[in-house]
Amino acid sequence: MKLYRGERKAGGTVATVDGRPLDPRRDLRDFRAGSFEWGYEGSGPSQLALAILADLKGPTEALKHYKSFLRTVIAELDGDTWQLKAAEIERRLTGTVEVPMDLATLLRKVRGEG
């Protein structure tokens, strides 16, 4: 399973996939960002969203979904470091959510029974 990480350092930001530098994929679209960024919507975060999705899903899917991934995930990353597992990204893209309880408990909560 792939692991994506980002870190702000004195010289700028670094994004990796499984410990290797993440390719910004400017061949798909160049946002004219100096480097990857996160925590807001802009050129650096857009390049990061596109790069992660291109690595994980391929160029066609990346171009199709990077804007929503930017808004719902990349812009919400907070702090100087972050990490995202491939499975978490897949869940975000499909809109599924992992619920840490069984179905019966969830239904009771939804019905206001406890």
MDAnalysis code that builds the backbone (N, CA, C; Angstrom):
import MDAnalysis as mda
import numpy as np

u = mda.Universe.empty(342, n_residues=114, atom_resindex=np.repeat(np.arange(114), 3), trajectory=True)
u.add_TopologyAttr("name", ["N", "CA", "C"] * 114)
u.add_TopologyAttr("resid", np.arange(1, 115))
u.add_TopologyAttr("resname", ["MET", "LYS", "LEU", "TYR", "ARG", "GLY", "GLU", "ARG", "LYS", "ALA", "GLY", "GLY", "THR", "VAL", "ALA", "THR", "VAL", "ASP", "GLY", "ARG", "PRO", "LEU", "ASP", "PRO", "ARG", "ARG", "ASP", "LEU", "ARG", "ASP", "PHE", "ARG", "ALA", "GLY", "SER", "PHE", "GLU", "TRP", "GLY", "TYR", "GLU", "GLY", "SER", "GLY", "PRO", "SER", "GLN", "LEU", "ALA", "LEU", "ALA", "ILE", "LEU", "ALA", "ASP", "LEU", "LYS", "GLY", "PRO", "THR", "GLU", "ALA", "LEU", "LYS", "HIS", "TYR", "LYS", "SER", "PHE", "LEU", "ARG", "THR", "VAL", "ILE", "ALA", "GLU", "LEU", "ASP", "GLY", "ASP", "THR", "TRP", "GLN", "LEU", "LYS", "ALA", "ALA", "GLU", "ILE", "GLU", "ARG", "ARG", "LEU", "THR", "GLY", "THR", "VAL", "GLU", "VAL", "PRO", "MET", "ASP", "LEU", "ALA", "THR", "LEU", "LEU", "ARG", "LYS", "VAL", "ARG", "GLY", "GLU", "GLY"])
u.atoms.positions = np.array([
    [0.843, -1.171, 0.000],
    [0.000, 0.000, 0.000],
    [0.893, 1.240, 0.000],
    [0.611, 2.171, -0.889],
    [1.420, 3.379, -0.996],
    [1.150, 4.316, 0.174],
    [2.205, 5.038, 0.548],
    [2.099, 6.026, 1.608],
    [2.669, 7.345, 1.092],
    [1.836, 8.370, 1.111],
    [2.215, 9.708, 0.676],
    [2.484, 10.552, 1.917],
    [3.572, 11.329, 1.867],
    [3.935, 12.185, 3.000],
    [4.372, 13.548, 2.496],
    [4.120, 14.539, 3.329],
    [4.589, 15.885, 3.039],
    [5.224, 16.484, 4.270],
    [6.219, 17.343, 4.030],
    [6.915, 17.984, 5.141],
    [7.425, 19.351, 4.698],
    [7.219, 20.343, 5.565],
    [7.809, 21.662, 5.352],
    [9.167, 21.671, 6.039],
    [10.179, 22.068, 5.277],
    [11.536, 22.169, 5.814],
    [12.023, 23.597, 5.605],
    [13.191, 23.900, 6.139],
    [13.749, 25.244, 6.011],
    [13.889, 25.661, 4.544],
    [14.222, 24.721, 3.673],
    [14.421, 25.037, 2.263],
    [13.170, 24.944, 1.410],
    [12.031, 24.615, 1.990],
    [10.791, 24.478, 1.227],
    [10.027, 23.232, 1.632],
    [9.160, 22.791, 0.755],
    [8.331, 21.628, 1.057],
    [8.808, 20.415, 0.265],
    [8.552, 19.247, 0.834],
    [8.911, 17.980, 0.196],
    [7.692, 17.076, 0.256],
    [7.379, 16.417, -0.851],
    [6.318, 15.406, -0.880],
    [6.920, 14.121, -1.428],
    [6.592, 13.010, -0.768],
    [7.144, 11.721, -1.176],
    [6.041, 10.675, -1.286],
    [6.347, 9.624, -2.030],
    [5.507, 8.433, -2.084],
    [6.421, 7.256, -1.774],
    [6.110, 6.548, -0.717],
    [6.940, 5.429, -0.257],
    [8.410, 5.821, -0.119],
    [8.647, 7.040, 0.366],
    [10.005, 7.510, 0.609],
    [10.719, 8.107, -0.587],
    [10.128, 8.034, -1.770],
    [10.720, 8.601, -2.981],
    [10.072, 9.952, -3.279],
    [10.813, 10.884, -3.893],
    [10.205, 12.167, -4.270],
    [9.010, 11.947, -5.200],
    [7.938, 12.668, -4.943],
    [6.734, 12.583, -5.763],
    [6.917, 13.417, -7.021],
    [6.674, 12.821, -8.178],
    [6.766, 13.520, -9.461],
    [5.621, 14.531, -9.552],
    [5.894, 15.817, -9.775],
    [4.819, 16.819, -9.832],
    [3.904, 16.694, -11.054],
    [4.306, 15.936, -12.032],
    [3.518, 15.683, -13.247],
    [3.117, 16.972, -13.964],
    [4.091, 17.844, -14.130],
    [3.853, 19.085, -14.875],
    [3.562, 18.814, -16.347],
    [3.868, 17.593, -16.803],
    [3.530, 17.217, -18.174],
    [2.016, 17.136, -18.369],
    [1.270, 16.891, -17.292],
    [-0.194, 16.829, -17.374],
    [-0.804, 18.219, -17.289],
    [-0.305, 18.995, -16.331],
    [-0.749, 20.379, -16.165],
    [0.255, 21.071, -15.262],
    [0.682, 22.244, -15.674],
    [1.653, 23.003, -14.888],
    [0.949, 24.200, -14.267],
    [0.831, 24.178, -12.958],
    [0.159, 25.258, -12.236],
    [1.114, 26.400, -11.906],
    [2.343, 26.320, -12.397],
    [3.357, 27.340, -12.162],
    [3.662, 27.515, -10.675],
    [3.559, 26.429, -9.958],
    [3.859, 26.442, -8.525],
    [5.360, 26.269, -8.329],
    [5.920, 27.017, -7.412],
    [7.335, 26.851, -7.109],
    [7.614, 25.505, -6.462],
    [6.671, 25.050, -5.653],
    [6.808, 23.759, -4.984],
    [5.424, 23.281, -4.571],
    [5.371, 22.061, -4.077],
    [4.117, 21.552, -3.540],
    [3.739, 22.356, -2.302],
    [2.449, 22.464, -2.047],
    [1.935, 23.102, -0.831],
    [0.654, 22.406, -0.430],
    [0.120, 22.766, 0.722],
    [-1.133, 22.197, 1.232],
    [-1.717, 23.148, 2.264],
    [-2.962, 22.907, 2.631],
    [-3.611, 23.710, 3.657],
    [-4.453, 24.849, 3.116],
    [-4.528, 24.996, 1.812],
    [-5.342, 26.027, 1.167],
    [-5.542, 25.620, -0.288],
    [-6.321, 26.381, -1.034],
    [-6.507, 26.119, -2.460],
    [-5.664, 27.121, -3.239],
    [-4.736, 26.634, -4.013],
    [-3.855, 27.490, -4.791],
    [-3.035, 26.651, -5.749],
    [-2.006, 27.266, -6.347],
    [-1.233, 26.558, -7.364],
    [-0.398, 25.412, -6.779],
    [0.278, 25.640, -5.659],
    [1.071, 24.569, -5.032],
    [0.224, 23.389, -4.590],
    [-0.903, 23.641, -3.894],
    [-1.788, 22.539, -3.530],
    [-2.417, 21.844, -4.744],
    [-2.712, 22.598, -5.789],
    [-3.267, 21.987, -7.008],
    [-2.266, 21.024, -7.629],
    [-0.984, 21.440, -7.677],
    [0.046, 20.562, -8.238],
    [0.190, 19.302, -7.397],
    [0.084, 19.446, -6.077],
    [0.174, 18.288, -5.184],
    [-0.996, 17.335, -5.398],
    [-2.205, 17.867, -5.473],
    [-3.388, 17.026, -5.692],
    [-3.259, 16.250, -7.000],
    [-2.865, 16.938, -8.056],
    [-2.700, 16.292, -9.355],
    [-1.609, 15.219, -9.298],
    [-0.492, 15.528, -8.659],
    [0.631, 14.586, -8.590],
    [0.261, 13.314, -7.829],
    [-0.411, 13.474, -6.698],
    [-0.801, 12.296, -5.915],
    [-1.757, 11.427, -6.709],
    [-2.777, 12.036, -7.301],
    [-3.759, 11.241, -8.047],
    [-3.157, 10.615, -9.294],
    [-2.247, 11.317, -9.961],
    [-1.594, 10.737, -11.142],
    [-0.780, 9.510, -10.750],
    [-0.106, 9.587, -9.618],
    [0.685, 8.447, -9.150],
    [-0.210, 7.274, -8.763],
    [-1.312, 7.579, -8.102],
    [-2.185, 6.526, -7.577],
    [-3.158, 5.974, -8.616],
    [-3.761, 6.854, -9.417],
    [-4.860, 6.457, -10.302],
    [-4.553, 6.571, -11.794],
    [-3.455, 7.242, -12.148],
    [-3.135, 7.448, -13.553],
    [-3.551, 8.836, -14.015],
    [-3.025, 9.265, -15.165],
    [-3.237, 10.639, -15.621],
    [-4.688, 11.009, -15.926],
    [-5.437, 10.127, -16.532],
    [-6.824, 10.452, -16.890],
    [-7.666, 10.708, -15.655],
    [-7.586, 9.809, -14.681],
    [-8.349, 9.979, -13.439],
    [-7.858, 11.194, -12.660],
    [-6.561, 11.440, -12.685],
    [-6.005, 12.595, -11.973],
    [-6.578, 13.896, -12.516],
    [-6.586, 14.036, -13.825],
    [-7.119, 15.259, -14.432],
    [-8.612, 15.415, -14.175],
    [-9.302, 14.308, -14.062],
    [-10.746, 14.332, -13.821],
    [-11.095, 14.731, -12.386],
    [-10.276, 14.309, -11.419],
    [-10.669, 14.425, -10.011],
    [-9.795, 15.326, -9.139],
    [-8.733, 15.926, -9.697],
    [-7.826, 16.657, -8.808],
    [-8.491, 17.851, -8.129],
    [-9.454, 18.507, -8.778],
    [-10.087, 19.685, -8.162],
    [-10.872, 19.313, -6.908],
    [-11.647, 18.254, -6.978],
    [-12.407, 17.855, -5.790],
    [-11.469, 17.310, -4.715],
    [-10.413, 16.599, -5.109],
    [-9.427, 16.096, -4.154],
    [-8.706, 17.265, -3.478],
    [-8.421, 18.290, -4.246],
    [-7.807, 19.500, -3.700],
    [-8.697, 20.109, -2.620],
    [-9.980, 20.305, -2.944],
    [-10.909, 20.955, -2.002],
    [-11.166, 20.120, -0.758],
    [-11.360, 18.826, -0.930],
    [-11.790, 17.992, 0.201],
    [-10.651, 17.389, 1.014],
    [-9.461, 17.316, 0.438],
    [-8.355, 16.676, 1.160],
    [-7.149, 17.614, 1.303],
    [-6.556, 18.006, 0.209],
    [-5.299, 18.764, 0.245],
    [-5.458, 20.108, 0.953],
    [-6.522, 20.832, 0.669],
    [-6.740, 22.133, 1.318],
    [-7.001, 21.993, 2.812],
    [-7.408, 20.805, 3.245],
    [-7.714, 20.572, 4.660],
    [-6.522, 20.044, 5.458],
    [-5.427, 19.712, 4.784],
    [-4.238, 19.242, 5.505],
    [-3.681, 20.394, 6.327],
    [-3.363, 20.111, 7.579],
    [-2.959, 21.154, 8.512],
    [-1.575, 20.847, 9.073],
    [-0.765, 21.848, 9.233],
    [0.527, 21.662, 9.872],
    [1.671, 21.494, 8.890],
    [2.842, 21.258, 9.460],
    [4.056, 21.144, 8.659],
    [4.309, 19.747, 8.123],
    [3.603, 18.747, 8.651],
    [3.758, 17.377, 8.155],
    [2.388, 16.728, 8.006],
    [2.293, 15.801, 7.084],
    [1.062, 15.033, 6.885],
    [1.433, 13.705, 6.252],
    [0.511, 12.768, 6.330],
    [0.654, 11.514, 5.594],
    [-0.730, 11.005, 5.213],
    [-0.808, 10.417, 4.041],
    [-2.047, 9.844, 3.522],
    [-1.748, 8.460, 2.967],
    [-2.495, 7.483, 3.421],
    [-2.376, 6.136, 2.870],
    [-3.223, 6.043, 1.614],
    [-2.797, 5.203, 0.686],
    [-3.529, 5.023, -0.567],
    [-4.979, 4.635, -0.308],
    [-5.216, 3.769, 0.664],
    [-6.585, 3.326, 0.966],
    [-7.457, 4.493, 1.429],
    [-6.875, 5.403, 2.200],
    [-7.621, 6.579, 2.657],
    [-7.986, 7.482, 1.481],
    [-7.059, 7.657, 0.564],
    [-7.325, 8.469, -0.627],
    [-8.432, 7.831, -1.454],
    [-8.363, 6.523, -1.642],
    [-9.400, 5.802, -2.397],
    [-10.771, 6.007, -1.757],
    [-10.839, 5.922, -0.429],
    [-12.119, 6.133, 0.267],
    [-12.634, 7.544, 0.037],
    [-11.737, 8.520, 0.086],
    [-12.146, 9.909, -0.131],
    [-12.671, 10.102, -1.550],
    [-12.041, 9.442, -2.507],
    [-12.462, 9.582, -3.903],
    [-13.813, 8.931, -4.162],
    [-14.085, 7.833, -3.473],
    [-15.351, 7.132, -3.693],
    [-16.447, 7.616, -2.764],
    [-16.072, 8.446, -1.789],
    [-17.066, 8.974, -0.861],
    [-17.457, 8.013, 0.233],
    [-16.719, 6.922, 0.381],
    [-17.043, 5.980, 1.447],
    [-16.329, 6.387, 2.724],
    [-16.910, 6.033, 3.816],
    [-16.360, 6.371, 5.118],
    [-16.277, 5.104, 5.952],
    [-15.165, 4.933, 6.641],
    [-15.011, 3.791, 7.530],
    [-15.619, 4.152, 8.878],
    [-16.563, 3.346, 9.342],
    [-17.228, 3.594, 10.615],
    [-16.743, 2.552, 11.614],
    [-16.145, 3.003, 12.736],
    [-15.583, 2.050, 13.692],
    [-16.632, 1.457, 14.635],
    [-17.707, 0.912, 14.072],
    [-18.742, 0.253, 14.878],
    [-19.515, -0.692, 13.975],
    [-20.249, -1.602, 14.579],
    [-21.032, -2.522, 13.754],
    [-22.331, -1.843, 13.309],
    [-23.002, -2.445, 12.358],
    [-24.201, -1.862, 11.765],
    [-25.318, -1.668, 12.784],
    [-25.517, -2.622, 13.670],
    [-26.584, -2.519, 14.674],
    [-26.375, -1.296, 15.569],
    [-25.138, -1.067, 15.992],
    [-24.829, 0.099, 16.829],
    [-25.064, 1.389, 16.058],
    [-24.633, 1.417, 14.814],
    [-24.838, 2.598, 13.977],
    [-26.321, 2.906, 13.819],
    [-27.126, 1.894, 13.534],
    [-28.565, 2.105, 13.367],
    [-29.208, 2.619, 14.652],
    [-28.788, 2.092, 15.796],
    [-29.316, 2.597, 17.076],
    [-28.984, 4.077, 17.249],
    [-27.783, 4.459, 16.901],
    [-27.373, 5.860, 17.031],
    [-28.165, 6.752, 16.078],
    [-28.347, 6.312, 14.853],
    [-29.109, 7.083, 13.870],
    [-30.550, 7.265, 14.324],
    [-31.101, 6.240, 14.921],
    [-32.492, 6.295, 15.400],
    [-32.619, 7.027, 16.736],
    [-31.483, 7.422, 17.319],
    [-31.517, 8.117, 18.600],
    [-31.780, 7.208, 19.777],
    [-31.455, 5.950, 19.633],
    [-31.720, 4.962, 20.683],
    [-30.506, 4.724, 21.582],
    [-29.517, 5.534, 21.479],
    [-28.387, 5.306, 22.383],
    [-27.070, 5.571, 21.862],
])
